[in-house]
Amino acid sequence: MLSELRKGAAGFLFKLLLGFLALSFAVWGIADVIRQPGAQIIATVGGEDITLTEFDKQISILRRTFGEKIPHSGLNQLILQRKVLNEMIAVKLLGLEAERLGLRISDEALAQEISRNEDFRNSSGVFDKTLFQQSLRQINLNESQYLRQLQDELKQSLLANIMDGESALPKGYAKHIYYLYGEQRTVDLLTILSPGKNYNLPSPSDAEITAYYDEHKNQFMAPEYRTVAFIQLTPEDIAKRVQVKRQEVFELYNERSESLMIPEKRDITQMLFNTKAEAENMYSILRSGTTLKEAMKLVKPSNQDSIELGMVTKEQLPNEAAKVFSLDTGEFTEPTESRFGWHIYVVRKIQEAKVTPFNDVQKSLEEEVRQQKMEIELNETIEQLEDALAGTDNLVEAAKESERTLTVTEPVDASGYGVDRQLLLPQSQYGEILQTAFSLPAGDRSELMRQANGGYYVVRVNAVTAPRQRTLDEVRGQVTDAWKSEHLHEAKHQYAQSLAKELAATKTAAEAEAVIKRHSLKRTTQVTLRRNGIITGLENTVLPPSLIQEIFEIKNVGKATSAQLMDDHYTIALLRSVKAAADPKTNLQTNQQLQALRRKLRSDYRKEILEQYISHLRTRYPVQINEAVLARLAETNK
């Protein structure tokens, strides 16, 4: 947050608008906002309120500034609201602490700050009070309000500067990080396949089976099962009942004939001249019957490289050129003036207006008719189903009356699986129905619910079977398989680590190659990487962070990491080469990289210090957030 709170803004209005991103006027009217009677309190900081009015003003300011970049609903909107509120709380805390410490801003400091603002300077670079007052009027502030807010901002900035952690960074820290993260290492990735290896796993004894079952009982629970009945209305069902006739499509085509009109276009040559005399000279030459090509040799337009406008509609031309649509092929306009100079427009070709052919739009119109009929059919079916449901809680009768299919399931769990672990209701098709069914008490029926895909459903819970612990006899086969799987995984892990140790113990490249060959290790690829990511060698693959860490802990070329599980197999990295980061003194680019890193480290350090300071201030000045108001905001913005 430090970098955000101390960040300068380019202009006066920008500083006022970006309240939650910088200290500049972060809280509108800390002392001057006219609070509406009974305004809702969204948070209280050290006894001072942040009202919903103030909060809404911040959001509105952001929307006016950033437009579509600011989310209006969904999770991003909730994140934005919480961020704005936290920033407002942080600024309140800084303001309270500044007052406690007795920080004061002199009139001279205020005057200097105002005079430094370029938005208040005239073309001569001198402070202009008229311009200053005009700027304030744009944001509905008077001079006294502005000065008080500026004082608040400067006090808060002064307090933030006191927390500056730049000097606390260890000397040479940035250069150390530069070399650390600039180092490149190249490794061979070796995959342990061992598909034919016999791990000689014994069959588990009854005692081992019982012990494993007792230690992992939660894995062998029978989940809650429910028997449900539902009526589902899907868009596919509706689509099957809708037929589109060619005559219906053609009637829509006739209704849309005006909007389907392809406007008249003309191929236009535009000649631009710097003076009226040049334009009139060209006009006289053209009137004498000279061809355009020959005339342009006598009087050269200033836009010779961009003389052709191509095929354009009347709407695509500036107002002064619209008269060209009253001319015939080969005719030209009189000289016409615009702010760019003097123009003469020549008609090269005319493409008459016409209606888009039926065959060109038939498919899109047919789909439009289908959607219209599907919507009508859907509404009628929903109304029929709602009438049937209104008269009875019995879904059998409702399905019969509305001519819909009733589905009654066998016992099914929340994931859609039956007692025998067969998938009965796939989540992709029935997920919402299952979610509703498992939220209802036994015997209850839901309302008619809309699905995300546009369909509808109603579901009733016929019976509920509570979850229970399966006995060992019921799941003996599953327990045996789980025991074998766990011990096989451990055996593979031990085998992989033994190979890694053997490879790491080699002293020469030849010895390493012998180990690789003896154990049939597969050299998957060679990878060059830094600590923060892969440079070359792998596409769409992510190395485990623990493997990357080990790669950069290896002391000598030729040594190997431990075996790490990666994509269902074990992988060992064998170090092939180490390339140190380039000396930042060697060229401008590396020096710039070091300086950029130094700036980032300073910024991150300041941010961390200020975040900790704000956290400390929260203990000094109690902060209470009205979660109920935030919840209502979230509900409103859904």
LINHU-V268105 format. One record per residue. RES is the residue in one letter. SS is DSSP state (alpha for helix, beta for strand, coil for the rest). D_LAST is the distance of its C-alpha to the last C-alpha in Angstrom with 2 decimals. Layout:
[[RES/SS/D_LAST] [RES/SS/D_LAST]]
This chain:
[[M/coil/28.30] [L/alpha/31.91] [S/alpha/31.92] [E/alpha/28.81] [L/alpha/30.23] [R/coil/33.63] [K/coil/32.66] [G/coil/34.24] [A/coil/32.53] [A/coil/34.44] [G/coil/34.31] [F/alpha/34.07] [L/alpha/30.89] [F/alpha/29.31] [K/alpha/30.38] [L/alpha/28.84] [L/alpha/25.51] [L/coil/25.02] [G/coil/24.82] [F/coil/22.98] [L/coil/25.00] [A/coil/28.44] [L/coil/30.33] [S/coil/31.09] [F/coil/29.77] [A/coil/26.99] [V/coil/26.41] [W/coil/26.79] [G/coil/29.37] [I/coil/30.07] [A/coil/32.85] [D/coil/32.19] [V/coil/28.65] [I/coil/29.14] [R/coil/26.93] [Q/coil/25.89] [P/coil/27.54] [G/coil/25.48] [A/coil/22.83] [Q/coil/20.41] [I/beta/21.45] [I/beta/18.94] [A/beta/21.87] [T/beta/25.66] [V/beta/27.99] [G/coil/31.66] [G/coil/31.45] [E/beta/29.73] [D/beta/26.32] [I/beta/23.34] [T/beta/21.64] [L/alpha/18.15] [T/alpha/19.98] [E/alpha/21.41] [F/alpha/18.22] [D/alpha/16.40] [K/alpha/19.61] [Q/alpha/19.47] [I/alpha/16.03] [S/alpha/17.40] [I/alpha/20.59] [L/alpha/19.03] [R/alpha/17.24] [R/alpha/20.61] [T/alpha/22.40] [F/alpha/20.53] [G/alpha/18.62] [E/alpha/16.80] [K/alpha/17.47] [I/coil/14.79] [P/coil/11.27] [H/coil/8.67] [S/coil/5.52] [G/alpha/5.99] [L/alpha/9.06] [N/alpha/11.05] [Q/alpha/9.14] [L/alpha/9.66] [I/alpha/13.15] [L/alpha/13.84] [Q/alpha/13.12] [R/alpha/15.36] [K/alpha/17.91] [V/alpha/18.24] [L/alpha/18.76] [N/alpha/21.28] [E/alpha/23.11] [M/alpha/23.40] [I/alpha/24.75] [A/alpha/27.16] [V/alpha/28.52] [K/alpha/29.00] [L/alpha/30.93] [L/alpha/33.09] [G/alpha/33.79] [L/alpha/34.88] [E/alpha/37.07] [A/alpha/38.58] [E/alpha/39.60] [R/alpha/41.04] [L/alpha/43.09] [G/coil/44.31] [L/coil/43.27] [R/coil/44.33] [I/coil/44.11] [S/coil/47.30] [D/alpha/47.57] [E/alpha/49.21] [A/alpha/46.26] [L/alpha/43.88] [A/alpha/46.22] [Q/alpha/46.44] [E/alpha/42.69] [I/alpha/42.35] [S/alpha/45.31] [R/alpha/43.90] [N/coil/40.79] [E/alpha/41.60] [D/alpha/39.26] [F/alpha/41.73] [R/beta/44.77] [N/coil/46.54] [S/coil/48.02] [S/coil/50.94] [G/coil/48.78] [V/coil/49.60] [F/beta/47.23] [D/coil/46.65] [K/alpha/45.65] [T/alpha/44.75] [L/alpha/42.30] [F/alpha/40.99] [Q/alpha/40.37] [Q/alpha/38.77] [S/alpha/36.26] [L/alpha/35.40] [R/alpha/34.97] [Q/alpha/32.35] [I/coil/30.04] [N/coil/31.24] [L/coil/33.33] [N/coil/36.95] [E/alpha/39.53] [S/alpha/39.67] [Q/alpha/35.92] [Y/alpha/36.01] [L/alpha/39.01] [R/alpha/37.53] [Q/alpha/34.33] [L/alpha/36.55] [Q/alpha/38.58] [D/alpha/35.55] [E/alpha/34.52] [L/alpha/38.08] [K/alpha/38.51] [Q/alpha/35.39] [S/alpha/36.51] [L/alpha/39.96] [L/alpha/38.66] [A/alpha/36.62] [N/alpha/39.80] [I/alpha/41.75] [M/coil/39.51] [D/coil/40.41] [G/coil/41.31] [E/alpha/43.05] [S/alpha/46.53] [A/alpha/45.67] [L/coil/45.23] [P/coil/48.35] [K/coil/50.78] [G/coil/50.61] [Y/alpha/47.27] [A/alpha/45.63] [K/alpha/48.65] [H/alpha/48.59] [I/alpha/44.94] [Y/alpha/45.82] [Y/alpha/48.64] [L/alpha/46.71] [Y/alpha/43.80] [G/alpha/46.03] [E/coil/48.31] [Q/beta/48.19] [R/beta/49.35] [T/beta/50.23] [V/beta/50.31] [D/beta/51.23] [L/beta/48.73] [L/beta/50.80] [T/beta/49.34] [I/beta/51.01] [L/coil/51.02] [S/coil/53.94] [P/coil/53.16] [G/coil/56.63] [K/coil/57.06] [N/coil/58.17] [Y/coil/56.68] [N/coil/59.09] [L/coil/56.55] [P/coil/58.34] [S/coil/56.99] [P/coil/55.49] [S/coil/57.69] [D/alpha/56.74] [A/alpha/56.50] [E/alpha/54.13] [I/alpha/51.97] [T/alpha/51.89] [A/alpha/51.14] [Y/alpha/48.29] [Y/alpha/46.81] [D/alpha/47.13] [E/alpha/45.43] [H/coil/42.50] [K/alpha/41.97] [N/alpha/38.20] [Q/alpha/38.32] [F/alpha/40.06] [M/beta/37.94] [A/beta/37.25] [P/coil/33.50] [E/coil/32.20] [Y/beta/32.77] [R/beta/31.47] [T/beta/32.94] [V/beta/30.33] [A/beta/30.57] [F/beta/27.98] [I/beta/27.77] [Q/beta/25.72] [L/beta/25.17] [T/coil/24.52] [P/alpha/24.43] [E/alpha/27.77] [D/alpha/29.24] [I/alpha/28.39] [A/alpha/29.71] [K/alpha/33.01] [R/coil/33.49] [V/coil/33.03] [Q/coil/36.03] [V/coil/36.13] [K/coil/39.50] [R/alpha/40.88] [Q/alpha/41.73] [E/alpha/38.08] [V/alpha/37.19] [F/alpha/40.19] [E/alpha/39.28] [L/alpha/35.84] [Y/alpha/37.77] [N/alpha/40.02] [E/alpha/37.15] [R/coil/35.67] [S/coil/39.08] [E/coil/38.36] [S/coil/35.16] [L/coil/37.00] [M/beta/39.82] [I/beta/40.80] [P/coil/42.00] [E/coil/45.48] [K/beta/45.98] [R/beta/48.89] [D/beta/50.29] [I/beta/50.96] [T/beta/53.18] [Q/beta/52.51] [M/beta/55.32] [L/beta/54.67] [F/beta/57.55] [N/coil/57.80] [T/coil/60.23] [K/alpha/60.93] [A/alpha/64.48] [E/alpha/63.38] [A/alpha/61.05] [E/alpha/63.83] [N/alpha/66.29] [M/alpha/64.06] [Y/alpha/63.53] [S/alpha/67.34] [I/alpha/67.92] [L/alpha/65.44] [R/alpha/67.03] [S/coil/70.40] [G/coil/69.28] [T/coil/68.70] [T/coil/66.11] [L/alpha/62.88] [K/alpha/63.87] [E/alpha/67.24] [A/alpha/65.90] [M/alpha/63.51] [K/alpha/66.54] [L/alpha/68.11] [V/coil/65.11] [K/coil/62.40] [P/coil/58.81] [S/coil/56.90] [N/coil/54.07] [Q/alpha/56.23] [D/alpha/53.71] [S/alpha/50.83] [I/coil/52.72] [E/beta/51.03] [L/beta/47.74] [G/beta/47.76] [M/beta/46.37] [V/beta/44.07] [T/coil/42.71] [K/alpha/43.55] [E/alpha/40.02] [Q/alpha/40.38] [L/coil/43.44] [P/coil/43.77] [N/alpha/45.03] [E/alpha/48.55] [A/alpha/48.77] [A/alpha/47.50] [K/alpha/51.13] [V/alpha/51.79] [F/alpha/50.30] [S/alpha/53.28] [L/coil/55.74] [D/coil/57.31] [T/coil/57.64] [G/coil/59.74] [E/coil/59.43] [F/beta/58.16] [T/coil/56.92] [E/coil/58.86] [P/coil/58.02] [T/beta/54.65] [E/beta/53.51] [S/beta/50.09] [R/coil/49.09] [F/coil/49.97] [G/beta/53.49] [W/beta/55.34] [H/beta/54.23] [I/beta/56.02] [Y/beta/54.01] [V/beta/55.84] [V/beta/54.72] [R/beta/55.48] [K/beta/53.94] [I/beta/52.06] [Q/beta/49.53] [E/coil/49.22] [A/coil/45.95] [K/beta/45.21] [V/beta/42.68] [T/coil/40.92] [P/coil/42.93] [F/alpha/41.52] [N/alpha/41.89] [D/alpha/39.72] [V/alpha/36.64] [Q/alpha/37.50] [K/alpha/35.17] [S/alpha/32.06] [L/alpha/32.94] [E/alpha/33.73] [E/alpha/30.30] [E/alpha/28.76] [V/alpha/30.99] [R/alpha/30.11] [Q/alpha/26.35] [Q/alpha/27.09] [K/alpha/29.38] [M/alpha/27.05] [E/alpha/24.33] [I/alpha/27.07] [E/alpha/28.41] [L/alpha/25.07] [N/alpha/24.42] [E/alpha/28.00] [T/alpha/27.83] [I/alpha/24.68] [E/alpha/26.42] [Q/alpha/29.54] [L/alpha/27.88] [E/alpha/26.06] [D/alpha/29.49] [A/alpha/31.12] [L/alpha/28.68] [A/alpha/29.04] [G/coil/32.76] [T/coil/32.91] [D/coil/31.38] [N/coil/33.70] [L/alpha/31.93] [V/alpha/35.36] [E/alpha/36.03] [A/alpha/32.55] [A/alpha/32.96] [K/alpha/36.45] [E/alpha/35.60] [S/alpha/32.70] [E/coil/34.77] [R/coil/32.27] [T/coil/33.19] [L/beta/32.71] [T/beta/32.45] [V/beta/33.83] [T/coil/33.68] [E/coil/36.17] [P/coil/35.00] [V/beta/32.15] [D/coil/30.32] [A/coil/26.61] [S/coil/27.22] [G/coil/28.93] [Y/beta/32.53] [G/beta/35.36] [V/coil/38.10] [D/coil/40.20] [R/coil/37.38] [Q/coil/37.12] [L/beta/33.68] [L/coil/32.99] [L/coil/29.28] [P/coil/27.95] [Q/alpha/24.42] [S/alpha/23.69] [Q/alpha/24.38] [Y/alpha/23.91] [G/alpha/21.53] [E/alpha/18.89] [I/alpha/21.85] [L/alpha/23.36] [Q/alpha/20.29] [T/alpha/20.14] [A/alpha/23.94] [F/coil/24.18] [S/coil/21.87] [L/coil/24.15] [P/coil/27.52] [A/coil/30.62] [G/coil/31.35] [D/coil/27.87] [R/beta/26.12] [S/coil/22.43] [E/coil/20.93] [L/coil/20.70] [M/beta/17.71] [R/beta/16.12] [Q/coil/16.44] [A/coil/14.70] [N/coil/17.95] [G/coil/17.87] [G/coil/20.31] [Y/beta/20.49] [Y/beta/22.27] [V/beta/23.63] [V/beta/25.22] [R/beta/27.82] [V/beta/29.19] [N/beta/32.97] [A/beta/34.15] [V/beta/33.21] [T/beta/35.54] [A/coil/34.95] [P/coil/35.18] [R/beta/38.74] [Q/beta/41.00] [R/coil/42.93] [T/coil/46.65] [L/alpha/48.49] [D/alpha/50.39] [E/alpha/47.18] [V/alpha/45.86] [R/alpha/49.14] [G/alpha/48.63] [Q/alpha/45.12] [V/alpha/46.49] [T/alpha/49.39] [D/alpha/47.22] [A/alpha/44.93] [W/alpha/48.09] [K/alpha/49.56] [S/alpha/46.35] [E/alpha/46.15] [H/alpha/49.85] [L/alpha/49.80] [H/alpha/46.99] [E/alpha/49.07] [A/alpha/52.18] [K/alpha/50.50] [H/alpha/49.20] [Q/alpha/52.73] [Y/alpha/54.29] [A/alpha/51.91] [Q/alpha/52.58] [S/alpha/56.31] [L/alpha/56.22] [A/alpha/54.26] [K/alpha/56.89] [E/alpha/59.69] [L/alpha/58.27] [A/alpha/57.66] [A/coil/61.28] [T/coil/62.80] [K/coil/64.74] [T/coil/65.04] [A/alpha/63.04] [A/alpha/65.57] [E/alpha/65.01] [A/alpha/61.25] [E/alpha/61.75] [A/alpha/64.08] [V/alpha/61.46] [I/alpha/58.89] [K/alpha/61.40] [R/alpha/62.71] [H/coil/59.34] [S/coil/58.06] [L/coil/55.08] [K/beta/53.07] [R/beta/52.55] [T/beta/49.02] [T/beta/48.67] [Q/beta/49.50] [V/beta/46.68] [T/beta/46.78] [L/beta/44.17] [R/beta/43.42] [R/coil/41.89] [N/coil/38.45] [G/beta/38.52] [I/beta/40.58] [I/beta/42.50] [T/beta/44.19] [G/coil/44.98] [L/coil/41.78] [E/coil/39.04] [N/coil/35.65] [T/coil/37.03] [V/coil/36.18] [L/coil/39.00] [P/coil/38.31] [P/alpha/38.19] [S/alpha/41.03] [L/alpha/43.18] [I/alpha/42.60] [Q/alpha/43.57] [E/alpha/46.75] [I/alpha/47.64] [F/coil/47.76] [E/coil/49.70] [I/coil/52.56] [K/coil/55.66] [N/coil/57.76] [V/coil/57.45] [G/coil/58.23] [K/coil/56.55] [A/beta/53.68] [T/coil/50.56] [S/coil/50.01] [A/coil/48.57] [Q/beta/44.78] [L/beta/42.71] [M/beta/40.92] [D/coil/39.52] [D/coil/41.41] [H/beta/44.70] [Y/beta/46.41] [T/beta/46.91] [I/beta/49.45] [A/beta/49.43] [L/beta/52.92] [L/beta/53.23] [R/beta/55.10] [S/beta/54.90] [V/beta/53.57] [K/beta/53.05] [A/coil/52.63] [A/coil/50.32] [A/coil/52.11] [D/coil/53.88] [P/coil/51.75] [K/coil/55.04] [T/coil/55.87] [N/coil/53.80] [L/alpha/51.33] [Q/alpha/48.33] [T/alpha/48.74] [N/alpha/49.36] [Q/alpha/46.15] [Q/alpha/44.27] [L/alpha/45.83] [Q/alpha/44.98] [A/alpha/41.34] [L/alpha/41.19] [R/alpha/42.87] [R/alpha/40.35] [K/alpha/37.42] [L/alpha/39.07] [R/alpha/39.71] [S/alpha/36.15] [D/alpha/34.83] [Y/alpha/37.46] [R/alpha/36.55] [K/alpha/32.88] [E/alpha/33.81] [I/alpha/36.18] [L/alpha/33.79] [E/alpha/31.02] [Q/alpha/33.65] [Y/alpha/34.79] [I/alpha/31.35] [S/alpha/31.11] [H/alpha/34.54] [L/alpha/33.61] [R/alpha/30.82] [T/alpha/33.70] [R/alpha/35.70] [Y/coil/33.02] [P/coil/30.71] [V/beta/26.98] [Q/beta/24.65] [I/beta/20.87] [N/coil/19.10] [E/alpha/16.54] [A/alpha/15.57] [V/alpha/14.55] [L/alpha/12.54] [A/alpha/10.81] [R/alpha/10.08] [L/alpha/8.80] [A/alpha/6.40] [E/alpha/5.42] [T/alpha/5.66] [N/coil/3.78] [K/coil/0.00]]
